[in-house]
Amino acid sequence: MSRKGNSTDNGMMENFFGLLKTEISYEQDDKYKILDELILAIDEYINYYNYDRVKAKLKGLSSVNYSLQSSN
C-alpha cells in the first residue's frame, strides 16, 4: 500500500471510474429505473472504452487496437 495521500498505484483506475461516473450517470439519475439497466449501460461503456474510444496519445487508435499493433 502506498502512504496516505500518495495514490500512484491506482491512478489509472481512479481516472477510469471518474470518466465512467461522468459519462454514464451525470444528470441521468432517472434514466436507469432498475439495476439491470445500469449494469447493461456499464458493460456497454466498458466495451466502448476498450474497443471504440480513440485517444490522441495512442496515435488515434483504441486501446485494444494499439495493444495489438504494438505486440506485432
N, CA, C and O atoms as a Tripos MOL2 file, in Angstrom:
@<TRIPOS>MOLECULE
protein
  288   287    72     0     0
PROTEIN
NO_CHARGES

@<TRIPOS>ATOM
      1 N           0.8350   -1.1900    0.0000 N.3       1 MET1
      2 CA          0.0000    0.0000    0.0000 C.3       1 MET1
      3 C           0.8780    1.2510    0.0000 C.2       1 MET1
      4 O           1.9500    1.2820    0.6050 O.2       1 MET1
      5 N           0.4090    2.2400   -0.6710 N.am      2 SER2
      6 CA          1.1390    3.4980   -0.6770 C.3       2 SER2
      7 C           0.7860    4.3040    0.5640 C.2       2 SER2
      8 O          -0.2120    4.0440    1.2350 O.2       2 SER2
      9 N           1.6070    5.2630    0.8440 N.am      3 ARG3
     10 CA          1.3630    6.1140    2.0090 C.3       3 ARG3
     11 C           0.1300    6.9780    1.7690 C.2       3 ARG3
     12 O          -0.3300    7.1410    0.6390 O.2       3 ARG3
     13 N          -0.3840    7.5200    2.8510 N.am      4 LYS4
     14 CA         -1.5600    8.3810    2.7690 C.3       4 LYS4
     15 C          -1.2900    9.5570    1.8250 C.2       4 LYS4
     16 O          -0.2570   10.2190    1.9190 O.2       4 LYS4
     17 N          -2.2230    9.8010    0.9290 N.am      5 GLY5
     18 CA         -2.0940   10.9120    0.0000 C.3       5 GLY5
     19 C          -1.1720   10.6320   -1.1810 C.2       5 GLY5
     20 O          -0.8470   11.5480   -1.9370 O.2       5 GLY5
     21 N          -0.7490    9.3900   -1.3510 N.am      6 ASN6
     22 CA          0.1590    9.0420   -2.4270 C.3       6 ASN6
     23 C          -0.4560    7.8830   -3.2180 C.2       6 ASN6
     24 O          -0.0630    6.7300   -3.0430 O.2       6 ASN6
     25 N          -1.3960    8.1870   -4.0680 N.am      7 SER7
     26 CA         -2.1810    7.1400   -4.7270 C.3       7 SER7
     27 C          -1.7300    6.8590   -6.1550 C.2       7 SER7
     28 O          -2.5660    6.7520   -7.0520 O.2       7 SER7
     29 N          -0.4530    6.7400   -6.3780 N.am      8 THR8
     30 CA          0.0220    6.4850   -7.7320 C.3       8 THR8
     31 C          -0.2640    5.0610   -8.1830 C.2       8 THR8
     32 O          -0.2550    4.7860   -9.3830 O.2       8 THR8
     33 N          -0.5190    4.1430   -7.2410 N.am      9 ASP9
     34 CA         -0.7450    2.7590   -7.6210 C.3       9 ASP9
     35 C          -2.1210    2.5240   -8.2380 C.2       9 ASP9
     36 O          -2.2970    1.5410   -8.9580 O.2       9 ASP9
     37 N          -3.0950    3.3830   -7.9840 N.am     10 ASN10
     38 CA         -4.4160    3.1720   -8.5580 C.3      10 ASN10
     39 C          -4.8920    4.3730   -9.3750 C.2      10 ASN10
     40 O          -6.0960    4.5720   -9.5360 O.2      10 ASN10
     41 N          -3.9880    5.1490   -9.8740 N.am     11 GLY11
     42 CA         -4.3440    6.3440  -10.6290 C.3      11 GLY11
     43 C          -5.1200    6.0610  -11.8990 C.2      11 GLY11
     44 O          -6.0480    6.7980  -12.2320 O.2      11 GLY11
     45 N          -4.7580    5.0070  -12.6130 N.am     12 MET12
     46 CA         -5.4630    4.6850  -13.8590 C.3      12 MET12
     47 C          -6.9110    4.2810  -13.5880 C.2      12 MET12
     48 O          -7.8180    4.6850  -14.3160 O.2      12 MET12
     49 N          -7.1250    3.4910  -12.5490 N.am     13 MET13
     50 CA         -8.4940    3.0660  -12.2320 C.3      13 MET13
     51 C          -9.3240    4.2310  -11.7090 C.2      13 MET13
     52 O         -10.5110    4.3300  -12.0210 O.2      13 MET13
     53 N          -8.7210    5.1130  -10.9200 N.am     14 GLU14
     54 CA         -9.4380    6.3010  -10.4500 C.3      14 GLU14
     55 C          -9.8700    7.1500  -11.6380 C.2      14 GLU14
     56 O         -10.9830    7.6750  -11.6490 O.2      14 GLU14
     57 N          -9.0080    7.2900  -12.6330 N.am     15 ASN15
     58 CA         -9.3390    8.0420  -13.8380 C.3      15 ASN15
     59 C         -10.4860    7.3730  -14.5890 C.2      15 ASN15
     60 O         -11.4260    8.0440  -15.0150 O.2      15 ASN15
     61 N         -10.4130    6.0450  -14.7540 N.am     16 PHE16
     62 CA        -11.4660    5.3290  -15.4650 C.3      16 PHE16
     63 C         -12.8060    5.4830  -14.7540 C.2      16 PHE16
     64 O         -13.8130    5.7780  -15.3980 O.2      16 PHE16
     65 N         -12.8350    5.2870  -13.4420 N.am     17 PHE17
     66 CA        -14.1030    5.4010  -12.7140 C.3      17 PHE17
     67 C         -14.6350    6.8260  -12.7250 C.2      17 PHE17
     68 O         -15.8490    7.0300  -12.7200 O.2      17 PHE17
     69 N         -13.7480    7.8110  -12.7390 N.am     18 GLY18
     70 CA        -14.1880    9.1980  -12.8630 C.3      18 GLY18
     71 C         -14.8640    9.4420  -14.2010 C.2      18 GLY18
     72 O         -15.9110   10.0850  -14.2650 O.2      18 GLY18
     73 N         -14.2590    8.9240  -15.2820 N.am     19 LEU19
     74 CA        -14.8670    9.0490  -16.6110 C.3      19 LEU19
     75 C         -16.1970    8.2990  -16.6780 C.2      19 LEU19
     76 O         -17.1760    8.8000  -17.2300 O.2      19 LEU19
     77 N         -16.2200    7.1060  -16.1170 N.am     20 LEU20
     78 CA        -17.4450    6.2990  -16.1160 C.3      20 LEU20
     79 C         -18.5740    7.0380  -15.4140 C.2      20 LEU20
     80 O         -19.6820    7.1280  -15.9440 O.2      20 LEU20
     81 N         -18.3030    7.5640  -14.2330 N.am     21 LYS21
     82 CA        -19.3450    8.2810  -13.4990 C.3      21 LYS21
     83 C         -19.7900    9.5220  -14.2500 C.2      21 LYS21
     84 O         -20.9800    9.8360  -14.2740 O.2      21 LYS21
     85 N         -18.8530   10.2310  -14.8620 N.am     22 THR22
     86 CA        -19.2070   11.4480  -15.5890 C.3      22 THR22
     87 C         -20.0430   11.1430  -16.8240 C.2      22 THR22
     88 O         -21.0630   11.7920  -17.0590 O.2      22 THR22
     89 N         -19.6240   10.1710  -17.6070 N.am     23 GLU23
     90 CA        -20.2820    9.9080  -18.8840 C.3      23 GLU23
     91 C         -21.5350    9.0460  -18.7590 C.2      23 GLU23
     92 O         -22.4120    9.1340  -19.6180 O.2      23 GLU23
     93 N         -21.6490    8.2250  -17.7310 N.am     24 ILE24
     94 CA        -22.8060    7.3480  -17.5760 C.3      24 ILE24
     95 C         -23.8820    7.9640  -16.7010 C.2      24 ILE24
     96 O         -25.0670    7.8870  -17.0250 O.2      24 ILE24
     97 N         -23.4820    8.5700  -15.5990 N.am     25 SER25
     98 CA        -24.5050    8.9370  -14.6180 C.3      25 SER25
     99 C         -24.7240   10.4250  -14.4260 C.2      25 SER25
    100 O         -25.6690   10.8060  -13.7350 O.2      25 SER25
    101 N         -23.9070   11.2740  -14.9990 N.am     26 TYR26
    102 CA        -24.0540   12.7040  -14.7770 C.3      26 TYR26
    103 C         -25.3780   13.2120  -15.3420 C.2      26 TYR26
    104 O         -25.6250   13.1100  -16.5430 O.2      26 TYR26
    105 N         -26.2100   13.7490  -14.4900 N.am     27 GLU27
    106 CA        -27.5400   14.2840  -14.8290 C.3      27 GLU27
    107 C         -28.4450   13.2510  -15.4900 C.2      27 GLU27
    108 O         -29.3050   13.6150  -16.2920 O.2      27 GLU27
    109 N         -28.2700   11.9760  -15.1710 N.am     28 GLN28
    110 CA        -29.1050   10.9200  -15.7260 C.3      28 GLN28
    111 C         -29.6280   10.0150  -14.6090 C.2      28 GLN28
    112 O         -29.7850    8.8100  -14.8050 O.2      28 GLN28
    113 N         -29.8950   10.5920  -13.4460 N.am     29 ASP29
    114 CA        -30.3180    9.7940  -12.2970 C.3      29 ASP29
    115 C         -31.6100    9.0300  -12.5540 C.2      29 ASP29
    116 O         -31.7860    7.9250  -12.0390 O.2      29 ASP29
    117 N         -32.5050    9.5960  -13.3330 N.am     30 ASP30
    118 CA        -33.7920    8.9410  -13.5710 C.3      30 ASP30
    119 C         -33.7850    8.0410  -14.8140 C.2      30 ASP30
    120 O         -34.8060    7.4370  -15.1420 O.2      30 ASP30
    121 N         -32.6520    7.9470  -15.5010 N.am     31 LYS31
    122 CA        -32.5910    7.1430  -16.7220 C.3      31 LYS31
    123 C         -32.6250    5.6510  -16.4240 C.2      31 LYS31
    124 O         -33.2500    4.8890  -17.1610 O.2      31 LYS31
    125 N         -31.9700    5.2300  -15.3670 N.am     32 TYR32
    126 CA        -31.8670    3.8130  -15.0450 C.3      32 TYR32
    127 C         -32.8660    3.4780  -13.9420 C.2      32 TYR32
    128 O         -32.6310    3.7650  -12.7680 O.2      32 TYR32
    129 N         -33.9710    2.8740  -14.3280 N.am     33 LYS33
    130 CA        -35.0370    2.5550  -13.3740 C.3      33 LYS33
    131 C         -34.7300    1.3000  -12.5700 C.2      33 LYS33
    132 O         -35.0990    1.2060  -11.3990 O.2      33 LYS33
    133 N         -34.0570    0.3340  -13.1920 N.am     34 ILE34
    134 CA        -33.7310   -0.8990  -12.4800 C.3      34 ILE34
    135 C         -32.2290   -1.1570  -12.5870 C.2      34 ILE34
    136 O         -31.5570   -0.6090  -13.4610 O.2      34 ILE34
    137 N         -31.7210   -1.9800  -11.7080 N.am     35 LEU35
    138 CA        -30.2960   -2.2530  -11.6450 C.3      35 LEU35
    139 C         -29.7760   -2.8970  -12.9230 C.2      35 LEU35
    140 O         -28.6470   -2.6270  -13.3320 O.2      35 LEU35
    141 N         -30.5680   -3.7320  -13.5520 N.am     36 ASP36
    142 CA        -30.1350   -4.3960  -14.7880 C.3      36 ASP36
    143 C         -29.8490   -3.3990  -15.9060 C.2      36 ASP36
    144 O         -28.9450   -3.6250  -16.7100 O.2      36 ASP36
    145 N         -30.5960   -2.3050  -15.9710 N.am     37 GLU37
    146 CA        -30.3450   -1.2740  -16.9780 C.3      37 GLU37
    147 C         -29.0010   -0.5930  -16.7250 C.2      37 GLU37
    148 O         -28.2600   -0.3100  -17.6660 O.2      37 GLU37
    149 N         -28.6910   -0.3330  -15.4710 N.am     38 LEU38
    150 CA        -27.4180    0.2820  -15.1320 C.3      38 LEU38
    151 C         -26.2620   -0.6680  -15.4370 C.2      38 LEU38
    152 O         -25.2410   -0.2450  -15.9800 O.2      38 LEU38
    153 N         -26.4090   -1.9260  -15.0970 N.am     39 ILE39
    154 CA        -25.3600   -2.9150  -15.3760 C.3      39 ILE39
    155 C         -25.1120   -3.0250  -16.8700 C.2      39 ILE39
    156 O         -23.9610   -3.0930  -17.3010 O.2      39 ILE39
    157 N         -26.1700   -3.0440  -17.6660 N.am     40 LEU40
    158 CA        -26.0300   -3.0980  -19.1190 C.3      40 LEU40
    159 C         -25.3210   -1.8530  -19.6480 C.2      40 LEU40
    160 O         -24.4680   -1.9540  -20.5310 O.2      40 LEU40
    161 N         -25.6660   -0.6840  -19.1170 N.am     41 ALA41
    162 CA        -25.0330    0.5590  -19.5540 C.3      41 ALA41
    163 C         -23.5430    0.5540  -19.2090 C.2      41 ALA41
    164 O         -22.7280    1.0310  -19.9990 O.2      41 ALA41
    165 N         -23.1790    0.0270  -18.0490 N.am     42 ILE42
    166 CA        -21.7670   -0.0440  -17.6650 C.3      42 ILE42
    167 C         -21.0240   -1.0160  -18.5680 C.2      42 ILE42
    168 O         -19.9070   -0.7250  -18.9960 O.2      42 ILE42
    169 N         -21.6210   -2.1640  -18.8630 N.am     43 ASP43
    170 CA        -20.9960   -3.1200  -19.7810 C.3      43 ASP43
    171 C         -20.7710   -2.5070  -21.1620 C.2      43 ASP43
    172 O         -19.7100   -2.6880  -21.7590 O.2      43 ASP43
    173 N         -21.7640   -1.7880  -21.6630 N.am     44 GLU44
    174 CA        -21.6320   -1.1410  -22.9700 C.3      44 GLU44
    175 C         -20.5440   -0.0710  -22.9380 C.2      44 GLU44
    176 O         -19.8070    0.0920  -23.9100 O.2      44 GLU44
    177 N         -20.4380    0.6630  -21.8190 N.am     45 TYR45
    178 CA        -19.4120    1.7040  -21.7190 C.3      45 TYR45
    179 C         -18.0180    1.0890  -21.6860 C.2      45 TYR45
    180 O         -17.1010    1.6100  -22.3200 O.2      45 TYR45
    181 N         -17.8450   -0.0060  -20.9590 N.am     46 ILE46
    182 CA        -16.5430   -0.6670  -20.9010 C.3      46 ILE46
    183 C         -16.1450   -1.1660  -22.2870 C.2      46 ILE46
    184 O         -14.9840   -1.0490  -22.6790 O.2      46 ILE46
    185 N         -17.0930   -1.7190  -23.0260 N.am     47 ASN47
    186 CA        -16.8150   -2.1550  -24.3970 C.3      47 ASN47
    187 C         -16.4310   -0.9580  -25.2740 C.2      47 ASN47
    188 O         -15.4670   -1.0340  -26.0370 O.2      47 ASN47
    189 N         -17.1720    0.1310  -25.1710 N.am     48 TYR48
    190 CA        -16.8590    1.3550  -25.9160 C.3      48 TYR48
    191 C         -15.4710    1.8720  -25.5320 C.2      48 TYR48
    192 O         -14.6830    2.2400  -26.4040 O.2      48 TYR48
    193 N         -15.1740    1.9010  -24.2420 N.am     49 TYR49
    194 CA        -13.8990    2.4300  -23.7490 C.3      49 TYR49
    195 C         -12.7220    1.6370  -24.3020 C.2      49 TYR49
    196 O         -11.6920    2.2180  -24.6470 O.2      49 TYR49
    197 N         -12.8610    0.3310  -24.3890 N.am     50 ASN50
    198 CA        -11.7560   -0.5190  -24.8370 C.3      50 ASN50
    199 C         -11.6390   -0.6340  -26.3490 C.2      50 ASN50
    200 O         -10.5240   -0.6850  -26.8690 O.2      50 ASN50
    201 N         -12.7520   -0.6760  -27.0700 N.am     51 TYR51
    202 CA        -12.7180   -1.0020  -28.4970 C.3      51 TYR51
    203 C         -13.0000    0.1630  -29.4410 C.2      51 TYR51
    204 O         -12.5210    0.1490  -30.5750 O.2      51 TYR51
    205 N         -13.7560    1.1650  -29.0150 N.am     52 ASP52
    206 CA        -14.1720    2.2210  -29.9360 C.3      52 ASP52
    207 C         -13.5850    3.5940  -29.6240 C.2      52 ASP52
    208 O         -13.4210    4.4080  -30.5330 O.2      52 ASP52
    209 N         -13.2750    3.8620  -28.3970 N.am     53 ARG53
    210 CA        -12.8290    5.1870  -27.9690 C.3      53 ARG53
    211 C         -11.3830    5.3970  -28.4090 C.2      53 ARG53
    212 O         -10.4910    4.6650  -27.9800 O.2      53 ARG53
    213 N         -11.1510    6.3820  -29.2540 N.am     54 VAL54
    214 CA         -9.8030    6.6590  -29.7490 C.3      54 VAL54
    215 C          -9.1620    7.7460  -28.8900 C.2      54 VAL54
    216 O          -9.8410    8.6230  -28.3570 O.2      54 VAL54
    217 N          -7.8500    7.6640  -28.7720 N.am     55 LYS55
    218 CA         -7.1010    8.6340  -27.9850 C.3      55 LYS55
    219 C          -5.9450    9.1580  -28.8140 C.2      55 LYS55
    220 O          -5.3120    8.4050  -29.5540 O.2      55 LYS55
    221 N          -5.6720   10.4350  -28.6940 N.am     56 ALA56
    222 CA         -4.5610   11.0480  -29.4180 C.3      56 ALA56
    223 C          -3.2220   10.4850  -28.9470 C.2      56 ALA56
    224 O          -2.3000   10.3280  -29.7460 O.2      56 ALA56
    225 N          -3.1110   10.1790  -27.6460 N.am     57 LYS57
    226 CA         -1.8630    9.6260  -27.1210 C.3      57 LYS57
    227 C          -1.5500    8.2540  -27.7030 C.2      57 LYS57
    228 O          -0.3910    7.8400  -27.7290 O.2      57 LYS57
    229 N          -2.5640    7.5570  -28.1640 N.am     58 LEU58
    230 CA         -2.3790    6.2260  -28.7420 C.3      58 LEU58
    231 C          -2.3990    6.2670  -30.2620 C.2      58 LEU58
    232 O          -2.7900    5.2950  -30.9090 O.2      58 LEU58
    233 N          -1.9810    7.3830  -30.8260 N.am     59 LYS59
    234 CA         -1.8880    7.5760  -32.2840 C.3      59 LYS59
    235 C          -3.2360    7.4270  -32.9770 C.2      59 LYS59
    236 O          -3.3070    6.9330  -34.1020 O.2      59 LYS59
    237 N          -4.3080    7.8550  -32.3070 N.am     60 GLY60
    238 CA         -5.6320    7.8070  -32.9020 C.3      60 GLY60
    239 C          -6.2600    6.4350  -32.9240 C.2      60 GLY60
    240 O          -7.2060    6.2030  -33.6750 O.2      60 GLY60
    241 N          -5.7530    5.5150  -32.1130 N.am     61 LEU61
    242 CA         -6.2940    4.1590  -32.0580 C.3      61 LEU61
    243 C          -6.9990    3.9310  -30.7230 C.2      61 LEU61
    244 O          -6.7820    4.6600  -29.7540 O.2      61 LEU61
    245 N          -7.8420    2.9080  -30.6950 N.am     62 SER62
    246 CA         -8.4260    2.4990  -29.4220 C.3      62 SER62
    247 C          -7.3640    1.7480  -28.6260 C.2      62 SER62
    248 O          -6.3350    1.3550  -29.1750 O.2      62 SER62
    249 N          -7.6070    1.5530  -27.3510 N.am     63 SER63
    250 CA         -6.5830    0.9080  -26.5170 C.3      63 SER63
    251 C          -6.3240   -0.5330  -26.9540 C.2      63 SER63
    252 O          -5.1770   -0.9800  -26.9300 O.2      63 SER63
    253 N          -7.3580   -1.2660  -27.3520 N.am     64 VAL64
    254 CA         -7.1650   -2.6490  -27.8010 C.3      64 VAL64
    255 C          -6.3860   -2.6830  -29.1160 C.2      64 VAL64
    256 O          -5.4580   -3.4780  -29.2680 O.2      64 VAL64
    257 N          -6.7540   -1.8400  -30.0460 N.am     65 ASN65
    258 CA         -6.0500   -1.8060  -31.3340 C.3      65 ASN65
    259 C          -4.5870   -1.3750  -31.1680 C.2      65 ASN65
    260 O          -3.7050   -1.8810  -31.8610 O.2      65 ASN65
    261 N          -4.3400   -0.4550  -30.2630 N.am     66 TYR66
    262 CA         -2.9750   -0.0170  -30.0060 C.3      66 TYR66
    263 C          -2.1530   -1.1570  -29.3950 C.2      66 TYR66
    264 O          -0.9970   -1.3620  -29.7650 O.2      66 TYR66
    265 N          -2.7470   -1.8860  -28.4720 N.am     67 SER67
    266 CA         -2.0540   -3.0300  -27.8610 C.3      67 SER67
    267 C          -1.7590   -4.1040  -28.8860 C.2      67 SER67
    268 O          -0.6730   -4.6830  -28.8790 O.2      67 SER67
    269 N          -2.7080   -4.3790  -29.7690 N.am     68 LEU68
    270 CA         -2.4780   -5.3760  -30.8150 C.3      68 LEU68
    271 C          -1.3860   -4.9330  -31.7820 C.2      68 LEU68
    272 O          -0.5700   -5.7430  -32.2210 O.2      68 LEU68
    273 N          -1.3760   -3.6550  -32.1060 N.am     69 GLN69
    274 CA         -0.3810   -3.1390  -33.0320 C.3      69 GLN69
    275 C           1.0210   -3.2170  -32.4210 C.2      69 GLN69
    276 O           1.9740   -3.5870  -33.1070 O.2      69 GLN69
    277 N           1.1510   -2.8780  -31.1660 N.am     70 SER70
    278 CA          2.4710   -2.8460  -30.5430 C.3      70 SER70
    279 C           3.0090   -4.2360  -30.2280 C.2      70 SER70
    280 O           4.2150   -4.4100  -30.0540 O.2      70 SER70
    281 N           2.1140   -5.2390  -30.1520 N.am     71 SER71
    282 CA          2.5720   -6.5970  -29.8660 C.3      71 SER71
    283 C           3.0730   -7.3140  -31.1170 C.2      71 SER71
    284 O           3.7150   -8.3590  -31.0170 O.2      71 SER71
    285 N           2.7830   -6.7620  -32.2890 N.am     72 ASN72
    286 CA          3.2270   -7.4010  -33.5390 C.3      72 ASN72
    287 C           4.6060   -6.9850  -33.9050 C.2      72 ASN72
    288 O           5.1340   -7.4270  -34.9260 O.2      72 ASN72
@<TRIPOS>BOND
     1     1     2 1
     2     2     3 1
     3     3     4 2
     4     3     5 am
     5     5     6 1
     6     6     7 1
     7     7     8 2
     8     7     9 am
     9     9    10 1
    10    10    11 1
    11    11    12 2
    12    11    13 am
    13    13    14 1
    14    14    15 1
    15    15    16 2
    16    15    17 am
    17    17    18 1
    18    18    19 1
    19    19    20 2
    20    19    21 am
    21    21    22 1
    22    22    23 1
    23    23    24 2
    24    23    25 am
    25    25    26 1
    26    26    27 1
    27    27    28 2
    28    27    29 am
    29    29    30 1
    30    30    31 1
    31    31    32 2
    32    31    33 am
    33    33    34 1
    34    34    35 1
    35    35    36 2
    36    35    37 am
    37    37    38 1
    38    38    39 1
    39    39    40 2
    40    39    41 am
    41    41    42 1
    42    42    43 1
    43    43    44 2
    44    43    45 am
    45    45    46 1
    46    46    47 1
    47    47    48 2
    48    47    49 am
    49    49    50 1
    50    50    51 1
    51    51    52 2
    52    51    53 am
    53    53    54 1
    54    54    55 1
    55    55    56 2
    56    55    57 am
    57    57    58 1
    58    58    59 1
    59    59    60 2
    60    59    61 am
    61    61    62 1
    62    62    63 1
    63    63    64 2
    64    63    65 am
    65    65    66 1
    66    66    67 1
    67    67    68 2
    68    67    69 am
    69    69    70 1
    70    70    71 1
    71    71    72 2
    72    71    73 am
    73    73    74 1
    74    74    75 1
    75    75    76 2
    76    75    77 am
    77    77    78 1
    78    78    79 1
    79    79    80 2
    80    79    81 am
    81    81    82 1
    82    82    83 1
    83    83    84 2
    84    83    85 am
    85    85    86 1
    86    86    87 1
    87    87    88 2
    88    87    89 am
    89    89    90 1
    90    90    91 1
    91    91    92 2
    92    91    93 am
    93    93    94 1
    94    94    95 1
    95    95    96 2
    96    95    97 am
    97    97    98 1
    98    98    99 1
    99    99   100 2
   100    99   101 am
   101   101   102 1
   102   102   103 1
   103   103   104 2
   104   103   105 am
   105   105   106 1
   106   106   107 1
   107   107   108 2
   108   107   109 am
   109   109   110 1
   110   110   111 1
   111   111   112 2
   112   111   113 am
   113   113   114 1
   114   114   115 1
   115   115   116 2
   116   115   117 am
   117   117   118 1
   118   118   119 1
   119   119   120 2
   120   119   121 am
   121   121   122 1
   122   122   123 1
   123   123   124 2
   124   123   125 am
   125   125   126 1
   126   126   127 1
   127   127   128 2
   128   127   129 am
   129   129   130 1
   130   130   131 1
   131   131   132 2
   132   131   133 am
   133   133   134 1
   134   134   135 1
   135   135   136 2
   136   135   137 am
   137   137   138 1
   138   138   139 1
   139   139   140 2
   140   139   141 am
   141   141   142 1
   142   142   143 1
   143   143   144 2
   144   143   145 am
   145   145   146 1
   146   146   147 1
   147   147   148 2
   148   147   149 am
   149   149   150 1
   150   150   151 1
   151   151   152 2
   152   151   153 am
   153   153   154 1
   154   154   155 1
   155   155   156 2
   156   155   157 am
   157   157   158 1
   158   158   159 1
   159   159   160 2
   160   159   161 am
   161   161   162 1
   162   162   163 1
   163   163   164 2
   164   163   165 am
   165   165   166 1
   166   166   167 1
   167   167   168 2
   168   167   169 am
   169   169   170 1
   170   170   171 1
   171   171   172 2
   172   171   173 am
   173   173   174 1
   174   174   175 1
   175   175   176 2
   176   175   177 am
   177   177   178 1
   178   178   179 1
   179   179   180 2
   180   179   181 am
   181   181   182 1
   182   182   183 1
   183   183   184 2
   184   183   185 am
   185   185   186 1
   186   186   187 1
   187   187   188 2
   188   187   189 am
   189   189   190 1
   190   190   191 1
   191   191   192 2
   192   191   193 am
   193   193   194 1
   194   194   195 1
   195   195   196 2
   196   195   197 am
   197   197   198 1
   198   198   199 1
   199   199   200 2
   200   199   201 am
   201   201   202 1
   202   202   203 1
   203   203   204 2
   204   203   205 am
   205   205   206 1
   206   206   207 1
   207   207   208 2
   208   207   209 am
   209   209   210 1
   210   210   211 1
   211   211   212 2
   212   211   213 am
   213   213   214 1
   214   214   215 1
   215   215   216 2
   216   215   217 am
   217   217   218 1
   218   218   219 1
   219   219   220 2
   220   219   221 am
   221   221   222 1
   222   222   223 1
   223   223   224 2
   224   223   225 am
   225   225   226 1
   226   226   227 1
   227   227   228 2
   228   227   229 am
   229   229   230 1
   230   230   231 1
   231   231   232 2
   232   231   233 am
   233   233   234 1
   234   234   235 1
   235   235   236 2
   236   235   237 am
   237   237   238 1
   238   238   239 1
   239   239   240 2
   240   239   241 am
   241   241   242 1
   242   242   243 1
   243   243   244 2
   244   243   245 am
   245   245   246 1
   246   246   247 1
   247   247   248 2
   248   247   249 am
   249   249   250 1
   250   250   251 1
   251   251   252 2
   252   251   253 am
   253   253   254 1
   254   254   255 1
   255   255   256 2
   256   255   257 am
   257   257   258 1
   258   258   259 1
   259   259   260 2
   260   259   261 am
   261   261   262 1
   262   262   263 1
   263   263   264 2
   264   263   265 am
   265   265   266 1
   266   266   267 1
   267   267   268 2
   268   267   269 am
   269   269   270 1
   270   270   271 1
   271   271   272 2
   272   271   273 am
   273   273   274 1
   274   274   275 1
   275   275   276 2
   276   275   277 am
   277   277   278 1
   278   278   279 1
   279   279   280 2
   280   279   281 am
   281   281   282 1
   282   282   283 1
   283   283   284 2
   284   283   285 am
   285   285   286 1
   286   286   287 1
   287   287   288 2
@<TRIPOS>SUBSTRUCTURE
     1 MET1         2 RESIDUE 1 A MET
     2 SER2         6 RESIDUE 1 A SER
     3 ARG3        10 RESIDUE 1 A ARG
     4 LYS4        14 RESIDUE 1 A LYS
     5 GLY5        18 RESIDUE 1 A GLY
     6 ASN6        22 RESIDUE 1 A ASN
     7 SER7        26 RESIDUE 1 A SER
     8 THR8        30 RESIDUE 1 A THR
     9 ASP9        34 RESIDUE 1 A ASP
    10 ASN10       38 RESIDUE 1 A ASN
    11 GLY11       42 RESIDUE 1 A GLY
    12 MET12       46 RESIDUE 1 A MET
    13 MET13       50 RESIDUE 1 A MET
    14 GLU14       54 RESIDUE 1 A GLU
    15 ASN15       58 RESIDUE 1 A ASN
    16 PHE16       62 RESIDUE 1 A PHE
    17 PHE17       66 RESIDUE 1 A PHE
    18 GLY18       70 RESIDUE 1 A GLY
    19 LEU19       74 RESIDUE 1 A LEU
    20 LEU20       78 RESIDUE 1 A LEU
    21 LYS21       82 RESIDUE 1 A LYS
    22 THR22       86 RESIDUE 1 A THR
    23 GLU23       90 RESIDUE 1 A GLU
    24 ILE24       94 RESIDUE 1 A ILE
    25 SER25       98 RESIDUE 1 A SER
    26 TYR26      102 RESIDUE 1 A TYR
    27 GLU27      106 RESIDUE 1 A GLU
    28 GLN28      110 RESIDUE 1 A GLN
    29 ASP29      114 RESIDUE 1 A ASP
    30 ASP30      118 RESIDUE 1 A ASP
    31 LYS31      122 RESIDUE 1 A LYS
    32 TYR32      126 RESIDUE 1 A TYR
    33 LYS33      130 RESIDUE 1 A LYS
    34 ILE34      134 RESIDUE 1 A ILE
    35 LEU35      138 RESIDUE 1 A LEU
    36 ASP36      142 RESIDUE 1 A ASP
    37 GLU37      146 RESIDUE 1 A GLU
    38 LEU38      150 RESIDUE 1 A LEU
    39 ILE39      154 RESIDUE 1 A ILE
    40 LEU40      158 RESIDUE 1 A LEU
    41 ALA41      162 RESIDUE 1 A ALA
    42 ILE42      166 RESIDUE 1 A ILE
    43 ASP43      170 RESIDUE 1 A ASP
    44 GLU44      174 RESIDUE 1 A GLU
    45 TYR45      178 RESIDUE 1 A TYR
    46 ILE46      182 RESIDUE 1 A ILE
    47 ASN47      186 RESIDUE 1 A ASN
    48 TYR48      190 RESIDUE 1 A TYR
    49 TYR49      194 RESIDUE 1 A TYR
    50 ASN50      198 RESIDUE 1 A ASN
    51 TYR51      202 RESIDUE 1 A TYR
    52 ASP52      206 RESIDUE 1 A ASP
    53 ARG53      210 RESIDUE 1 A ARG
    54 VAL54      214 RESIDUE 1 A VAL
    55 LYS55      218 RESIDUE 1 A LYS
    56 ALA56      222 RESIDUE 1 A ALA
    57 LYS57      226 RESIDUE 1 A LYS
    58 LEU58      230 RESIDUE 1 A LEU
    59 LYS59      234 RESIDUE 1 A LYS
    60 GLY60      238 RESIDUE 1 A GLY
    61 LEU61      242 RESIDUE 1 A LEU
    62 SER62      246 RESIDUE 1 A SER
    63 SER63      250 RESIDUE 1 A SER
    64 VAL64      254 RESIDUE 1 A VAL
    65 ASN65      258 RESIDUE 1 A ASN
    66 TYR66      262 RESIDUE 1 A TYR
    67 SER67      266 RESIDUE 1 A SER
    68 LEU68      270 RESIDUE 1 A LEU
    69 GLN69      274 RESIDUE 1 A GLN
    70 SER70      278 RESIDUE 1 A SER
    71 SER71      282 RESIDUE 1 A SER
    72 ASN72      286 RESIDUE 1 A ASN
